[in-house]
Amino acid sequence: MFFCCFFAWGILWFPLIGSPHDLPLEGLLKLGLGSWNKPNWRFLPELFVFLTGIDLDSPQVLLQRGLPVFTGEDESLAVASSRIFEEVSEKPISEDFFFSEEKAEQEKPVKVAFYHTHNAETYVPLDGKPKVEGRNGGVSLVADEMVRVLEEQGIRAIHDLTLHDYPDFARSYIKSEVTGARLVKDYPTLKALIDVHRDAGLERKQVASVDGKSVAVILIIVGTGERFPNPHWRENYAFAQKVAHKLEEKFPGVLKEVRLMPGRYNQHLFPHAFLVEVGSEKNTFEEALGAARCFALALGEVLLEEESER
């Protein structure tokens, strides 16, 4: 086999013996020879295949045999490219490259916390019934939208989905008090603690018009603590009024009212706490989402204004 290869290569390169050219192929080109296309060279490829079993026109065969393939590309470029990829592979990309924005968002102080005393509350057009016992209903999706809109304003908010109204509905506020206290403790940077509900018992749904679209109305409830002590009720009421005025200023008609009630609704836990009812069970989910956006935009502006005043 060695003799055959040597003989074949000798025939191929015999005309260049003694030539000053280092590379045979460059020599061919510089001497003006036409490689395999000249008539007196046509038999050589077939002869080489016959003697060696290697087809020079087949890159696949050359690769399998471990022979170099001439591609016509600058060899220095190929070497440079391989070095670049080697350097990249040796230095794995830090996860910070992908998650820096997410990490920055997570490192922001939490300003708003949402939770639900009555998790099962939902909207009849959405779920076919006013409550979905044992799970979070439409009000949780409404709070999700509030979180999203606040974060678009650069305000970090969290949404606690702990169930409080199942299986013992009568103990809902007792259980949600534990959640509210935990949120206040875990997030010392809080500026608002909000219990999200939807209204009930209305003869017909109530809507407002925003940019030509129907949205549900917002009812804000502040407990005065007549039944149980609530040392923060005046602060809660002042904060609720700020949000209400901003909501009415930006989206006239969306606010139903700020209603004072004799209960305390766990608002004794924090000086910026209130209960918000987003529409009623008769509103469509789209109407409730529209109201949630309006509320979150108003709340966000109030918080940003308060921060700028400090």
BALOBA-1460 file (C-alpha; in Angstrom, 3 decimals):
// residues 310
<rec num="1" residu="m" x="0.000" y="0.000" z="0.000"/>
<rec num="2" residu="f" x="2.816" y="2.373" z="0.877"/>
<rec num="3" residu="f" x="4.500" y="1.652" z="-2.461"/>
<rec num="4" residu="c" x="1.258" y="2.293" z="-4.380"/>
<rec num="5" residu="c" x="0.687" y="5.616" z="-2.662"/>
<rec num="6" residu="f" x="4.302" y="6.639" z="-3.213"/>
<rec num="7" residu="f" x="4.112" y="5.650" z="-6.887"/>
<rec num="8" residu="a" x="0.850" y="7.537" z="-7.450"/>
<rec num="9" residu="w" x="2.056" y="10.694" z="-5.743"/>
<rec num="10" residu="g" x="5.299" y="10.468" z="-7.690"/>
<rec num="11" residu="i" x="3.398" y="10.486" z="-10.952"/>
<rec num="12" residu="l" x="1.298" y="13.409" z="-9.813"/>
<rec num="13" residu="w" x="4.143" y="15.625" z="-8.701"/>
<rec num="14" residu="f" x="6.947" y="14.455" z="-11.026"/>
<rec num="15" residu="p" x="6.636" y="17.520" z="-13.298"/>
<rec num="16" residu="l" x="7.397" y="19.741" z="-10.305"/>
<rec num="17" residu="i" x="10.524" y="17.944" z="-9.055"/>
<rec num="18" residu="g" x="13.187" y="20.551" z="-8.615"/>
<rec num="19" residu="s" x="10.629" y="23.339" z="-8.612"/>
<rec num="20" residu="p" x="11.362" y="26.086" z="-6.068"/>
<rec num="21" residu="h" x="7.699" y="26.015" z="-4.917"/>
<rec num="22" residu="d" x="7.073" y="24.640" z="-1.417"/>
<rec num="23" residu="l" x="3.426" y="23.702" z="-1.931"/>
<rec num="24" residu="p" x="2.670" y="21.439" z="-4.912"/>
<rec num="25" residu="l" x="-0.783" y="22.944" z="-5.471"/>
<rec num="26" residu="e" x="0.570" y="26.480" z="-5.377"/>
<rec num="27" residu="g" x="3.219" y="25.346" z="-7.817"/>
<rec num="28" residu="l" x="0.596" y="24.057" z="-10.188"/>
<rec num="29" residu="l" x="-1.310" y="27.308" z="-10.060"/>
<rec num="30" residu="k" x="1.775" y="29.487" z="-10.520"/>
<rec num="31" residu="l" x="3.051" y="27.395" z="-13.429"/>
<rec num="32" residu="g" x="-0.283" y="27.860" z="-15.147"/>
<rec num="33" residu="l" x="-1.194" y="24.191" z="-15.063"/>
<rec num="34" residu="g" x="-4.873" y="23.390" z="-15.030"/>
<rec num="35" residu="s" x="-4.848" y="20.819" z="-12.238"/>
<rec num="36" residu="w" x="-6.871" y="17.755" z="-13.292"/>
<rec num="37" residu="n" x="-8.552" y="19.424" z="-16.256"/>
<rec num="38" residu="k" x="-5.664" y="19.153" z="-18.797"/>
<rec num="39" residu="p" x="-6.210" y="16.278" z="-21.273"/>
<rec num="40" residu="n" x="-2.883" y="14.604" z="-20.483"/>
<rec num="41" residu="w" x="-3.804" y="14.505" z="-16.720"/>
<rec num="42" residu="r" x="-7.297" y="13.043" z="-16.991"/>
<rec num="43" residu="f" x="-6.238" y="9.446" z="-16.314"/>
<rec num="44" residu="l" x="-4.448" y="10.296" z="-13.056"/>
<rec num="45" residu="p" x="-7.456" y="10.531" z="-10.654"/>
<rec num="46" residu="e" x="-8.719" y="7.158" z="-11.821"/>
<rec num="47" residu="l" x="-5.220" y="5.706" z="-11.481"/>
<rec num="48" residu="f" x="-4.870" y="7.106" z="-7.965"/>
<rec num="49" residu="v" x="-8.238" y="5.657" z="-6.919"/>
<rec num="50" residu="f" x="-7.303" y="2.302" z="-8.446"/>
<rec num="51" residu="l" x="-3.956" y="2.193" z="-6.620"/>
<rec num="52" residu="t" x="-4.966" y="3.656" z="-3.235"/>
<rec num="53" residu="g" x="-8.727" y="3.360" z="-2.927"/>
<rec num="54" residu="i" x="-8.904" y="7.073" z="-2.077"/>
<rec num="55" residu="d" x="-11.062" y="9.437" z="-4.124"/>
<rec num="56" residu="l" x="-9.515" y="12.900" z="-3.931"/>
<rec num="57" residu="d" x="-12.808" y="14.481" z="-5.072"/>
<rec num="58" residu="s" x="-14.696" y="13.104" z="-2.047"/>
<rec num="59" residu="p" x="-14.334" y="15.254" z="1.108"/>
<rec num="60" residu="q" x="-16.122" y="12.553" z="3.097"/>
<rec num="61" residu="v" x="-13.470" y="9.988" z="2.176"/>
<rec num="62" residu="l" x="-10.684" y="12.427" z="2.993"/>
<rec num="63" residu="l" x="-12.179" y="13.132" z="6.402"/>
<rec num="64" residu="q" x="-12.602" y="9.438" z="7.158"/>
<rec num="65" residu="r" x="-8.973" y="8.806" z="6.162"/>
<rec num="66" residu="g" x="-7.761" y="11.701" z="8.274"/>
<rec num="67" residu="l" x="-6.306" y="13.551" z="5.273"/>
<rec num="68" residu="p" x="-6.347" y="17.364" z="5.127"/>
<rec num="69" residu="v" x="-8.918" y="19.010" z="2.875"/>
<rec num="70" residu="f" x="-8.033" y="22.165" z="0.964"/>
<rec num="71" residu="t" x="-11.044" y="24.476" z="1.167"/>
<rec num="72" residu="g" x="-9.609" y="27.585" z="-0.402"/>
<rec num="73" residu="e" x="-10.102" y="29.514" z="2.845"/>
<rec num="74" residu="d" x="-7.384" y="31.383" z="4.665"/>
<rec num="75" residu="e" x="-5.928" y="28.918" z="7.146"/>
<rec num="76" residu="s" x="-5.101" y="31.706" z="9.593"/>
<rec num="77" residu="l" x="-8.794" y="32.632" z="9.796"/>
<rec num="78" residu="a" x="-9.733" y="29.067" z="10.651"/>
<rec num="79" residu="v" x="-7.120" y="28.980" z="13.396"/>
<rec num="80" residu="a" x="-8.277" y="32.330" z="14.781"/>
<rec num="81" residu="s" x="-11.900" y="31.172" z="14.791"/>
<rec num="82" residu="s" x="-11.050" y="27.960" z="16.595"/>
<rec num="83" residu="r" x="-9.193" y="29.944" z="19.242"/>
<rec num="84" residu="i" x="-12.183" y="32.208" z="19.811"/>
<rec num="85" residu="f" x="-14.472" y="29.239" z="20.395"/>
<rec num="86" residu="e" x="-11.901" y="27.609" z="22.659"/>
<rec num="87" residu="e" x="-11.729" y="30.774" z="24.750"/>
<rec num="88" residu="v" x="-15.513" y="30.959" z="25.011"/>
<rec num="89" residu="s" x="-15.840" y="27.306" z="25.966"/>
<rec num="90" residu="e" x="-13.158" y="27.682" z="28.614"/>
<rec num="91" residu="k" x="-14.996" y="30.615" z="30.195"/>
<rec num="92" residu="p" x="-18.619" y="29.591" z="30.861"/>
<rec num="93" residu="i" x="-21.119" y="32.455" z="30.718"/>
<rec num="94" residu="s" x="-22.148" y="33.568" z="34.168"/>
<rec num="95" residu="e" x="-25.811" y="33.168" z="35.028"/>
<rec num="96" residu="d" x="-25.743" y="36.872" z="35.844"/>
<rec num="97" residu="f" x="-25.610" y="37.508" z="32.097"/>
<rec num="98" residu="f" x="-29.069" y="35.975" z="31.719"/>
<rec num="99" residu="f" x="-30.678" y="36.807" z="35.040"/>
<rec num="100" residu="s" x="-29.227" y="40.206" z="35.933"/>
<rec num="101" residu="e" x="-32.492" y="42.009" z="35.201"/>
<rec num="102" residu="e" x="-34.511" y="39.433" z="37.119"/>
<rec num="103" residu="k" x="-32.114" y="39.610" z="40.049"/>
<rec num="104" residu="a" x="-32.245" y="43.399" z="40.048"/>
<rec num="105" residu="e" x="-36.036" y="43.222" z="40.174"/>
<rec num="106" residu="q" x="-35.943" y="40.715" z="43.035"/>
<rec num="107" residu="e" x="-33.528" y="42.883" z="44.982"/>
<rec num="108" residu="k" x="-35.878" y="45.873" z="44.914"/>
<rec num="109" residu="p" x="-37.620" y="46.492" z="48.236"/>
<rec num="110" residu="v" x="-41.203" y="45.223" z="48.376"/>
<rec num="111" residu="k" x="-43.588" y="48.170" z="48.585"/>
<rec num="112" residu="v" x="-47.030" y="46.552" z="48.206"/>
<rec num="113" residu="a" x="-48.472" y="43.252" z="49.451"/>
<rec num="114" residu="f" x="-51.775" y="41.793" z="48.245"/>
<rec num="115" residu="y" x="-53.665" y="38.939" z="49.897"/>
<rec num="116" residu="h" x="-57.217" y="37.577" z="50.042"/>
<rec num="117" residu="t" x="-59.364" y="36.894" z="53.088"/>
<rec num="118" residu="h" x="-62.028" y="35.404" z="50.812"/>
<rec num="119" residu="n" x="-59.968" y="33.556" z="48.222"/>
<rec num="120" residu="a" x="-62.903" y="31.787" z="46.581"/>
<rec num="121" residu="e" x="-64.574" y="34.988" z="45.363"/>
<rec num="122" residu="t" x="-64.820" y="35.128" z="41.589"/>
<rec num="123" residu="y" x="-66.975" y="36.417" z="38.726"/>
<rec num="124" residu="v" x="-69.958" y="34.477" z="37.402"/>
<rec num="125" residu="p" x="-69.164" y="35.165" z="33.719"/>
<rec num="126" residu="l" x="-65.673" y="33.754" z="34.363"/>
<rec num="127" residu="d" x="-66.407" y="30.624" z="36.431"/>
<rec num="128" residu="g" x="-70.166" y="30.168" z="36.097"/>
<rec num="129" residu="k" x="-70.662" y="30.747" z="39.832"/>
<rec num="130" residu="p" x="-69.792" y="33.428" z="42.414"/>
<rec num="131" residu="k" x="-67.341" y="31.260" z="44.402"/>
<rec num="132" residu="v" x="-64.905" y="28.443" z="43.702"/>
<rec num="133" residu="e" x="-64.636" y="26.721" z="47.074"/>
<rec num="134" residu="g" x="-61.232" y="25.521" z="48.181"/>
<rec num="135" residu="r" x="-59.148" y="27.472" z="45.690"/>
<rec num="136" residu="n" x="-58.263" y="30.963" z="44.532"/>
<rec num="137" residu="g" x="-60.910" y="32.498" z="42.306"/>
<rec num="138" residu="g" x="-61.059" y="35.435" z="39.921"/>
<rec num="139" residu="v" x="-60.021" y="37.938" z="42.594"/>
<rec num="140" residu="s" x="-56.555" y="36.357" z="42.613"/>
<rec num="141" residu="l" x="-56.199" y="36.989" z="38.882"/>
<rec num="142" residu="v" x="-57.269" y="40.578" z="39.464"/>
<rec num="143" residu="a" x="-54.521" y="40.978" z="42.073"/>
<rec num="144" residu="d" x="-52.014" y="39.433" z="39.656"/>
<rec num="145" residu="e" x="-52.851" y="42.220" z="37.226"/>
<rec num="146" residu="m" x="-52.336" y="44.818" z="39.932"/>
<rec num="147" residu="v" x="-48.883" y="43.387" z="40.636"/>
<rec num="148" residu="r" x="-48.002" y="43.499" z="36.947"/>
<rec num="149" residu="v" x="-49.079" y="47.126" z="36.504"/>
<rec num="150" residu="l" x="-47.257" y="48.247" z="39.642"/>
<rec num="151" residu="e" x="-44.058" y="46.565" z="38.526"/>
<rec num="152" residu="e" x="-44.333" y="48.341" z="35.177"/>
<rec num="153" residu="q" x="-44.110" y="51.532" z="37.231"/>
<rec num="154" residu="g" x="-40.978" y="50.262" z="38.968"/>
<rec num="155" residu="i" x="-42.775" y="49.318" z="42.186"/>
<rec num="156" residu="r" x="-42.177" y="45.821" z="43.469"/>
<rec num="157" residu="a" x="-45.295" y="44.075" z="44.752"/>
<rec num="158" residu="i" x="-46.014" y="40.589" z="46.039"/>
<rec num="159" residu="h" x="-49.176" y="38.515" z="46.001"/>
<rec num="160" residu="d" x="-49.857" y="35.988" z="48.772"/>
<rec num="161" residu="l" x="-52.216" y="33.168" z="47.781"/>
<rec num="162" residu="t" x="-52.630" y="31.497" z="51.178"/>
<rec num="163" residu="l" x="-56.175" y="30.097" z="51.497"/>
<rec num="164" residu="h" x="-58.151" y="31.527" z="54.412"/>
<rec num="165" residu="d" x="-61.830" y="30.833" z="53.682"/>
<rec num="166" residu="y" x="-61.749" y="27.049" z="53.369"/>
<rec num="167" residu="p" x="-62.881" y="24.802" z="54.918"/>
<rec num="168" residu="d" x="-64.088" y="27.121" z="57.710"/>
<rec num="169" residu="f" x="-65.417" y="30.334" z="56.156"/>
<rec num="170" residu="a" x="-66.337" y="31.805" z="59.561"/>
<rec num="171" residu="r" x="-62.659" y="31.885" z="60.549"/>
<rec num="172" residu="s" x="-61.492" y="33.626" z="57.363"/>
<rec num="173" residu="y" x="-60.416" y="36.879" z="59.014"/>
<rec num="174" residu="i" x="-58.780" y="35.078" z="61.933"/>
<rec num="175" residu="k" x="-56.649" y="33.107" z="59.486"/>
<rec num="176" residu="s" x="-55.895" y="36.043" z="57.185"/>
<rec num="177" residu="e" x="-54.730" y="38.077" z="60.196"/>
<rec num="178" residu="v" x="-51.865" y="35.599" z="60.538"/>
<rec num="179" residu="t" x="-50.942" y="36.115" z="56.886"/>
<rec num="180" residu="g" x="-51.158" y="39.889" z="57.147"/>
<rec num="181" residu="a" x="-48.936" y="39.944" z="60.230"/>
<rec num="182" residu="r" x="-46.385" y="37.726" z="58.490"/>
<rec num="183" residu="l" x="-46.283" y="39.988" z="55.429"/>
<rec num="184" residu="v" x="-45.694" y="43.064" z="57.585"/>
<rec num="185" residu="k" x="-42.905" y="41.285" z="59.447"/>
<rec num="186" residu="d" x="-41.244" y="39.759" z="56.376"/>
<rec num="187" residu="y" x="-41.298" y="42.966" z="54.328"/>
<rec num="188" residu="p" x="-40.323" y="45.937" z="56.501"/>
<rec num="189" residu="t" x="-40.234" y="48.205" z="53.424"/>
<rec num="190" residu="l" x="-43.999" y="47.845" z="52.845"/>
<rec num="191" residu="k" x="-45.974" y="50.959" z="51.992"/>
<rec num="192" residu="a" x="-49.368" y="49.314" z="51.431"/>
<rec num="193" residu="l" x="-51.127" y="46.151" z="52.659"/>
<rec num="194" residu="i" x="-54.253" y="45.443" z="50.616"/>
<rec num="195" residu="d" x="-56.922" y="42.752" z="50.955"/>
<rec num="196" residu="v" x="-58.510" y="42.181" z="47.522"/>
<rec num="197" residu="h" x="-62.201" y="41.184" z="47.249"/>
<rec num="198" residu="r" x="-65.141" y="41.647" z="44.932"/>
<rec num="199" residu="d" x="-68.536" y="43.032" z="45.960"/>
<rec num="200" residu="a" x="-71.734" y="40.986" z="46.155"/>
<rec num="201" residu="g" x="-75.491" y="41.291" z="46.558"/>
<rec num="202" residu="l" x="-76.038" y="43.968" z="43.893"/>
<rec num="203" residu="e" x="-79.151" y="43.884" z="41.722"/>
<rec num="204" residu="r" x="-77.098" y="44.552" z="38.610"/>
<rec num="205" residu="k" x="-73.477" y="45.101" z="37.756"/>
<rec num="206" residu="q" x="-71.985" y="48.575" z="37.881"/>
<rec num="207" residu="v" x="-69.532" y="49.805" z="35.275"/>
<rec num="208" residu="a" x="-67.674" y="52.945" z="34.250"/>
<rec num="209" residu="s" x="-66.258" y="53.913" z="30.870"/>
<rec num="210" residu="v" x="-62.496" y="54.299" z="30.371"/>
<rec num="211" residu="d" x="-61.220" y="55.020" z="26.866"/>
<rec num="212" residu="g" x="-64.503" y="53.776" z="25.461"/>
<rec num="213" residu="k" x="-64.365" y="50.460" z="27.325"/>
<rec num="214" residu="s" x="-66.486" y="49.245" z="30.223"/>
<rec num="215" residu="v" x="-64.652" y="48.631" z="33.483"/>
<rec num="216" residu="a" x="-65.943" y="47.554" z="36.877"/>
<rec num="217" residu="v" x="-66.150" y="50.073" z="39.703"/>
<rec num="218" residu="i" x="-63.870" y="50.120" z="42.743"/>
<rec num="219" residu="l" x="-65.078" y="50.188" z="46.349"/>
<rec num="220" residu="i" x="-62.519" y="50.908" z="49.087"/>
<rec num="221" residu="i" x="-63.397" y="49.907" z="52.661"/>
<rec num="222" residu="v" x="-61.711" y="51.203" z="55.797"/>
<rec num="223" residu="g" x="-62.564" y="49.738" z="59.213"/>
<rec num="224" residu="t" x="-62.929" y="52.175" z="62.100"/>
<rec num="225" residu="g" x="-62.411" y="49.518" z="64.746"/>
<rec num="226" residu="e" x="-65.642" y="50.064" z="66.668"/>
<rec num="227" residu="r" x="-65.953" y="46.333" z="67.297"/>
<rec num="228" residu="f" x="-62.248" y="45.706" z="67.882"/>
<rec num="229" residu="p" x="-59.500" y="48.271" z="68.478"/>
<rec num="230" residu="n" x="-57.861" y="49.661" z="65.343"/>
<rec num="231" residu="p" x="-55.244" y="52.276" z="66.262"/>
<rec num="232" residu="h" x="-54.368" y="52.870" z="62.599"/>
<rec num="233" residu="w" x="-57.804" y="53.558" z="61.171"/>
<rec num="234" residu="r" x="-57.302" y="57.298" z="60.678"/>
<rec num="235" residu="e" x="-53.984" y="56.737" z="58.914"/>
<rec num="236" residu="n" x="-55.590" y="54.025" z="56.826"/>
<rec num="237" residu="y" x="-58.445" y="56.331" z="55.937"/>
<rec num="238" residu="a" x="-56.088" y="59.171" z="54.942"/>
<rec num="239" residu="f" x="-54.094" y="56.817" z="52.719"/>
<rec num="240" residu="a" x="-57.258" y="55.379" z="51.166"/>
<rec num="241" residu="q" x="-58.467" y="58.913" z="50.423"/>
<rec num="242" residu="k" x="-55.193" y="59.692" z="48.632"/>
<rec num="243" residu="v" x="-55.576" y="56.664" z="46.407"/>
<rec num="244" residu="a" x="-59.265" y="57.421" z="45.843"/>
<rec num="245" residu="h" x="-58.583" y="61.021" z="44.788"/>
<rec num="246" residu="k" x="-55.875" y="59.890" z="42.382"/>
<rec num="247" residu="l" x="-58.183" y="57.232" z="40.936"/>
<rec num="248" residu="e" x="-60.971" y="59.748" z="40.412"/>
<rec num="249" residu="e" x="-58.532" y="62.244" z="38.908"/>
<rec num="250" residu="k" x="-57.125" y="59.774" z="36.394"/>
<rec num="251" residu="f" x="-60.227" y="57.671" z="35.704"/>
<rec num="252" residu="p" x="-63.421" y="59.550" z="36.587"/>
<rec num="253" residu="g" x="-66.303" y="57.274" z="37.531"/>
<rec num="254" residu="v" x="-64.235" y="54.174" z="38.359"/>
<rec num="255" residu="l" x="-64.284" y="54.902" z="42.101"/>
<rec num="256" residu="k" x="-67.574" y="54.002" z="43.731"/>
<rec num="257" residu="e" x="-66.662" y="55.375" z="47.178"/>
<rec num="258" residu="v" x="-64.416" y="55.069" z="50.210"/>
<rec num="259" residu="r" x="-66.700" y="53.452" z="52.769"/>
<rec num="260" residu="l" x="-66.136" y="53.465" z="56.538"/>
<rec num="261" residu="m" x="-67.249" y="50.271" z="58.302"/>
<rec num="262" residu="p" x="-67.337" y="49.384" z="62.032"/>
<rec num="263" residu="g" x="-65.104" y="46.308" z="61.678"/>
<rec num="264" residu="r" x="-61.326" y="46.454" z="61.442"/>
<rec num="265" residu="y" x="-60.625" y="43.847" z="58.693"/>
<rec num="266" residu="n" x="-57.077" y="43.257" z="59.952"/>
<rec num="267" residu="q" x="-56.240" y="46.869" z="59.179"/>
<rec num="268" residu="h" x="-54.885" y="47.259" z="62.716"/>
<rec num="269" residu="l" x="-51.769" y="45.466" z="61.448"/>
<rec num="270" residu="f" x="-50.455" y="48.352" z="59.354"/>
<rec num="271" residu="p" x="-50.995" y="52.130" z="58.970"/>
<rec num="272" residu="h" x="-51.432" y="51.905" z="55.176"/>
<rec num="273" residu="a" x="-53.941" y="49.062" z="54.971"/>
<rec num="274" residu="f" x="-57.388" y="48.848" z="53.437"/>
<rec num="275" residu="l" x="-59.771" y="46.490" z="51.677"/>
<rec num="276" residu="v" x="-60.574" y="46.936" z="47.986"/>
<rec num="277" residu="e" x="-63.545" y="45.399" z="46.194"/>
<rec num="278" residu="v" x="-63.093" y="45.138" z="42.432"/>
<rec num="279" residu="g" x="-66.518" y="44.989" z="40.825"/>
<rec num="280" residu="s" x="-69.086" y="42.400" z="41.851"/>
<rec num="281" residu="e" x="-69.790" y="38.786" z="40.956"/>
<rec num="282" residu="k" x="-71.885" y="40.072" z="38.032"/>
<rec num="283" residu="n" x="-69.029" y="41.845" z="36.247"/>
<rec num="284" residu="t" x="-67.156" y="40.195" z="33.422"/>
<rec num="285" residu="f" x="-63.550" y="39.250" z="33.991"/>
<rec num="286" residu="e" x="-62.438" y="41.835" z="31.410"/>
<rec num="287" residu="e" x="-64.303" y="44.564" z="33.306"/>
<rec num="288" residu="a" x="-62.634" y="43.498" z="36.543"/>
<rec num="289" residu="l" x="-59.181" y="43.476" z="34.934"/>
<rec num="290" residu="g" x="-59.787" y="46.970" z="33.546"/>
<rec num="291" residu="a" x="-60.657" y="48.229" z="37.023"/>
<rec num="292" residu="a" x="-57.581" y="46.502" z="38.471"/>
<rec num="293" residu="r" x="-55.343" y="48.340" z="36.008"/>
<rec num="294" residu="c" x="-56.892" y="51.690" z="36.859"/>
<rec num="295" residu="f" x="-56.535" y="51.054" z="40.581"/>
<rec num="296" residu="a" x="-52.903" y="49.937" z="40.300"/>
<rec num="297" residu="l" x="-51.957" y="52.960" z="38.197"/>
<rec num="298" residu="a" x="-53.503" y="55.301" z="40.769"/>
<rec num="299" residu="l" x="-51.916" y="53.462" z="43.702"/>
<rec num="300" residu="g" x="-48.534" y="53.487" z="41.982"/>
<rec num="301" residu="e" x="-48.632" y="57.229" z="41.390"/>
<rec num="302" residu="v" x="-49.512" y="57.885" z="45.025"/>
<rec num="303" residu="l" x="-46.607" y="55.746" z="46.231"/>
<rec num="304" residu="l" x="-44.154" y="57.386" z="43.836"/>
<rec num="305" residu="e" x="-45.306" y="60.853" z="44.887"/>
<rec num="306" residu="e" x="-44.923" y="59.981" z="48.560"/>
<rec num="307" residu="e" x="-41.434" y="58.675" z="47.910"/>
<rec num="308" residu="s" x="-40.394" y="61.817" z="46.050"/>
<rec num="309" residu="e" x="-41.625" y="63.969" z="48.948"/>
<rec num="310" residu="r" x="-39.322" y="62.265" z="51.454"/>
